[in-house]
Amino acid sequence: QNVKAAGEKLHKTIEDLKEHAAEISSERVKISAQSDEVKSEIETLNKEIVAMRSSVQNTKEKSDQYETDLIEARKENVLLAKQNDVLESKIAAREEYLEKHK
C-alpha cells in the first residue's frame, strides 16, 4: 500500500509537472508574440527617429540658406543705402546749383 500511495503521489507530481510545463509553454508563446510586437515597435520608432533626424537636417540646411540669403540681402541693403545717399547728395547739390543760378 505504501508503494501504491507513493506511485499515486509520483503520478500526481508528474501530472502537475506536465500541467506546469504546458503553462510555461503557453507563457513562452505569449512572451514571444509580445517580443515580436516590441521588436516591431522598436523598428517603427527607429524609422521615425531617422525621419525626424532627416527633417531636422533638412530644416537646418534651409535655415542656413535663409541666413546666407539674409546676410546677402543686408549687404545689398547697405550698398543700396550708400547709393541712395550719393544720389540724394547729387540731387541736393543740383537743387542748390539751380537755386543759385535762377
Secondary structure, DSSP 8 states (H G I E B T S, - for coil): -HHHHHHHHHHHHHHHHHHHHHHHHHHHHHHHHHHHHHHHHHHHHHHHHHHHHHHHHHHHHHHHHHHHHHHHHHHHHHHHHHHHHHHHHHHHHHHHHHHHT-
